Amino acid sequence: MKNTIKNKTLTDLAELISKYKSEIIQQNKTDLGNANELDQTLIDRLKVDGKKVDGMIASINEVIHFDDPEGKILYQYDHPNGMRIENRTVPFGRILIIYESRPDVTIEAAINAFKAGNKIYLKGGKESKNTNMFLATLWAQALQMNNLPLDSVTYLDIGREELQTLLNENPYRLDLIVPRGGEELINYIKQNTSIPLIVSGRGNNFVYVHTDADFAMAQSIIMNGKSRLSVCNAIDKVLFNSTTENLNDKIEQILLQATAMNLEVYGDGDIFTSFSTIKPMKDHRMYEEEFLSPKILFGVVETVDNAIYIINKYSGKHSAVIVTEDKLAAVQFQNEVDCAAVYHNASSRFTDGGQFGFGAEIAISTQKLHFRGPVGLTQLVTNKWFISGNGQIRK
């Protein structure tokens, strides 16, 4: 598929979303009205307002201006016998995106896969069915306007039993599945398919506050990390260096803002017993838990090495932050912490394809194969060897 056709289709899609903005929001209100049993974090993911619709349009417009990742020559070699050997990027093929609550994924994840030349299958949650189905009709219109096959982007309105059959038998000959949701969803898919996955979704992110940290900066980074509770780049754990001067006073300042934000604060260590608003940690398993709620856990460590050890043991390998003026400590932390994104003096909330200049993302991968971190346009291709000759045989 030529890049001009891809971009024209995406341009038409953006115009259709703008044209039917009020209808999209109305369909979402229907979904929200049926979502009585969902908790607040899932409601936050489900809700589509004017800002979210504008975000979809902005993502499309950014992706339009990116280079087409298909057909790039990665390696070339002229064989002594006259053959031309090239390694080029090609689409993955058929990609299934399974997601919960987030109707914007129907647009923002699919546009990357589409521009990379892939065929996309979308399976959203039943809680966002009306919004997803309406957005899928806009995809169909954009494809039809450009004489492209309607199955270039397919929305699968199927139940759990049909999904299990799909995962087990792979009737669509899928090359890749991208599950976007909680651990329960990811584990279910892992257990029911042999199709390769890009695992995305689990956060459980840490901030380590070093001895020399600017505590006003640390406070700002920590609270920004809890500014949205339902996202995978939120902060759940904060580790303070126990040798920090006037540590109790500094924790008190952070605690005041945490209380103002109605956060439920837990503490691991004797130092926290003197704070009436900090609850004792329930058990050590809290370190492994992704909260997705107004909870935060404070702990203490003695060294950078201790912080790195705890983060590598318990985090979701998504994002981690060090707050320090010590560049050597920051370099050690960033090199040794085993997460997809490691920050020095900046918020984990930036782990996002749009913020990293991708325009939009299909997922944030927490695995090492085939890519790690925000997965955008250039990560949705694979490679293939093209060899041209004139009758050469190997002797």
PADOSE-294900 format. One record per residue (C-alpha): residue in three letters; x negated, y negated, z. Coordinates in steps of 0.001 Angstrom, whole numbers, plus 500000, padded with zeros to 6 digits. Layout:
alaXYZ;...
This chain:
met500000500000500000;lys498564496637498984;asn497859494026501634;thr500063491468499846;ile503073493795500129;lys502337494512503780;asn502100490810504586;lys505241489946502596;thr507154492641504515;leu505898491292507828;thr506769487720506802;asp510302488815505963;leu510541490683509270;ala509529487550511205;glu512147485496509347;leu514844488080510039;ile513996488142513761;ser514202484357513839;lys517502484389511941;tyr519085486960514249;lys517530485745517481;ser520854485239519273;glu522103488681518168;ile518938490339519508;ile519443488660522889;gln523122489644522890;gln522302493292522185;asn519814493152525028;lys522454491742527375;thr524511494842526629;asp521552497024527589;leu520961494999530750;gly524643495357531651;asn524304499134531452;ala521082499215533470;asn522561499306536957;glu520366502162538129;leu517025500674537040;asp514701499053539567;gln513608495433539171;thr510285496206537491;leu512013498178534730;ile514630495415534356;asp511739492987533836;arg510386495184531047;leu513816495663529508;lys514867492022529376;val514549490168526068;asp515068486409526205;gly514225483593523818;lys510606483566524933;lys510176487270524210;val511749486926520780;asp509416484024520010;gly506548486236521193;met507534488919518678;ile507513486365515876;ala504174484903516973;ser502616488382517072;ile503803489130513543;asn502399485857512227;glu499027486547513839;val498820490068512420;ile499644488747508943;his496472486662509000;phe494182489514510036;asp492129491381507455;asp493569494634506186;pro491667497432507966;glu492303499944505160;gly489586500740502641;lys486605499166504403;ile483304500791503459;leu481579501956506637;tyr478643503719504974;gln477368504226501456;tyr474607506325499973;asp473348506906496445;his472261510528496296;pro469084511275494282;asn471187513468491965;gly473351510489490977;met476367511018493253;arg477884508012495001;ile478824508762498632;glu481024506377500621;asn482692506570504003;arg485819504392504119;thr488572503579506595;val491942505184505900;pro495234505188507846;phe495708507683510653;gly498837508874508911;arg501999509494510921;ile502192507867514350;leu504922508359516945;ile505278505682519618;ile507301506786522668;tyr508133504008525100;glu510334503063528024;ser512349499878528575;arg510240497568526402;pro512234496659523253;asp509459494320522087;val507352497455521418;thr509733498158518502;ile508161495142516823;glu504787494415518396;ala503394497952518430;ala504842498920515062;ile503477495922513136;asn499882496960513838;ala500487500547512788;phe502327499348509671;lys499622496932508530;ala497001499641509040;gly498932501661506451;asn500510504226508742;lys503989505717508756;ile505609504899512109;tyr508167506756514194;leu509656504944517185;lys511324506606520176;gly512533504098522752;gly514311504800526016;lys518079505131526242;glu518175502073528545;ser517111499832525617;lys519012501632522847;asn521161498714521621;thr518229496294521374;asn515960498860519735;met518543499978517191;phe519249496384516176;leu515532495617515775;ala515197498822513727;thr517856497521511316;leu515729494390510812;trp512728496599510028;ala514877498444507465;gln515975495178505845;ala512386493924505558;leu511269497215503994;gln514192497208501564;met513501493606500535;asn510021494711499425;asn511029497998497762;leu509212500070500349;pro510444503470501549;leu512818503073504490;asp511011505892506285;ser507890503713506547;val509316502752509959;thr511799505219511468;tyr513664504815514745;leu514481508182516337;asp517771508020518203;ile517384511418519870;gly517856512887523331;arg515422514696525609;glu516142518163524187;glu515546517000520614;leu512409515187521729;gln511064518357523311;thr511647520244520049;leu509870517471518161;leu506881517646520516;asn506692521443520398;glu507316522044516703;asn506093518777515115;pro508588518742512212;tyr507396515271511117;arg503778516473510870;leu502637513768513265;asp498954512919513460;leu499092510894516668;ile501408510121519582;val501174506951521660;pro503172507275524909;arg503823503961526629;gly505267504383530088;gly504670505802533529;glu502737508892534548;glu505880511017534470;leu506426510274530770;ile502766510756529873;asn502491514064531742;tyr505715515326530173;ile504376514658526666;lys500973516186527465;gln502641519375528684;asn504903519728525654;thr502706519053522638;ser499390519846520982;ile499502516614518953;pro496638514218519841;leu497572511356522194;ile496346507892522962;val497161507665526664;ser498375504251527722;gly500227502833530659;arg498657503484534060;gly497061500541535806;asn496197500664539533;asn493652497889539125;phe491132496625541700;val489534493305542619;tyr486238493349544527;val485428490105546395;his481674489879546982;thr479937488145549922;asp479224484919548019;ala482567484694546228;asp484382481411545789;phe487429482370547865;ala489683479785546254;met488851481447542937;ala489331484908544440;gln492733483918545812;ser493818482540542448;ile492682485697540605;ile494354488038543116;met497682486203543089;asn497658485888539318;gly497189489638539287;lys500549489961541081;ser502335487311539001;arg504130490097537120;leu504765493345538923;ser505856495579536050;val502773495287533848;cys499850497707533682;asn497264494917534074;ala498574493883537513;ile496372494065540622;asp497192496637543304;lys494019496833545437;val491595494232546823;leu488249495168548368;phe486477492586550540;asn482807492783551468;ser482713493274555240;thr479555491143555670;thr481221488019554253;glu480868485000556537;asn484151483982558268;leu485932486815556501;asn488976486739558826;asp489633483073558082;lys489295483668554355;ile491638486646554409;glu494121484518556354;gln494213481994553500;ile494845484692550915;leu497435486284553189;leu499399483030553447;gln499892482918549699;ala500644486644549539;thr503377486125552137;ala504729483148550187;met504996485450547155;asn506906487999549279;leu504192490603548880;glu504114493589551206;val500481493716552341;tyr498806496887553629;gly495352497123555181;asp492718499852555381;gly490317499059558224;asp490197497772561774;ile489658494201560584;phe493277494043559410;thr494830494993562764;ser494505491392563942;phe496890490205561215;ser500530490625562220;thr501810490553558629;ile499473493304557377;lys500831496809557729;pro498476499730558324;met497818501831555220;lys500241504788555178;asp497592507285554088;his494593507420551781;arg496767508410548832;met497825504758548599;tyr494496504095546881;glu495585506325543983;glu499084504872543641;glu500088502420540932;phe502539500206542810;leu504544498409540064;ser506171496585542976;pro505492493681545376;lys502902495700547302;ile499159495158547630;leu496472497025549580;phe493464495328551199;gly490319497272552055;val486735496545553113;val483396497800551799;glu479806497133552829;thr478115496933549417;val478711496587545697;asp477866500283545393;asn480672501166547825;ala483140499090545810;ile482084500736542553;tyr482429504204544103;ile485968503553545384;ile487120502002542112;asn485721504862540041;lys487340507399542369;tyr490837505933542619;ser491582503436539843;gly493545504183536673;lys490438503245534622;his492333500315533143;ser490892497053534531;ala488679495946537425;val487447492552538611;ile484452491301540586;val484508487794542067;thr480956486621542750;glu478325484005541954;asp475631486707542006;lys474930487512538364;leu472946490653539209;ala475851492007541259;ala478232491161538417;val476049492917535823;gln475788496033538000;phe479547496050538599;gln480436495587534925;asn477980498265533796;glu478851500899536405;val482611500557536903;asp484302503132534673;cys487263501098533375;ala488350500023529912;ala488038496311530827;val485736494955533537;tyr485943491281534527;his483586488845536224;asn485416485869537760;ala488582486224535658;ser492036487743536046;ser492855491308535013;arg496053489925533477;phe494060489139530317;thr493802492852529410;asp496207492532526520;gly495846492797522763;gly497214489316522177;gln494810487793524715;phe491884489686523158;gly492637488219519744;phe494457491234518262;gly497736489368517743;ala499586492362519159;glu498752495779520516;ile500144499257520152;ala498844500315523583;ile496084499881526152;ser494091503081526087;thr492602504338529355;gln490822507246527678;lys487498507240525839;leu488502508989522597;his489077507681520101;phe489210504130521465;arg489387502393524831;gly491239499288526024;pro493763497324523944;val494453499205520707;gly495222496932517801;leu495040496824514051;thr491445497914513509;gln491734500900515861;leu494672502467513976;val492579503817511134;thr490286506799510817;asn487540507523508298;lys487235509642505173;trp484381510536502803;phe484671509653499101;ile482129511287496777;ser481924510531493065;gly479767512492490623;asn479566513679487027;gly479320517433487425;gln476597517796490074;ile476212521175491766;arg474084522072494759;lys471183524393493976;
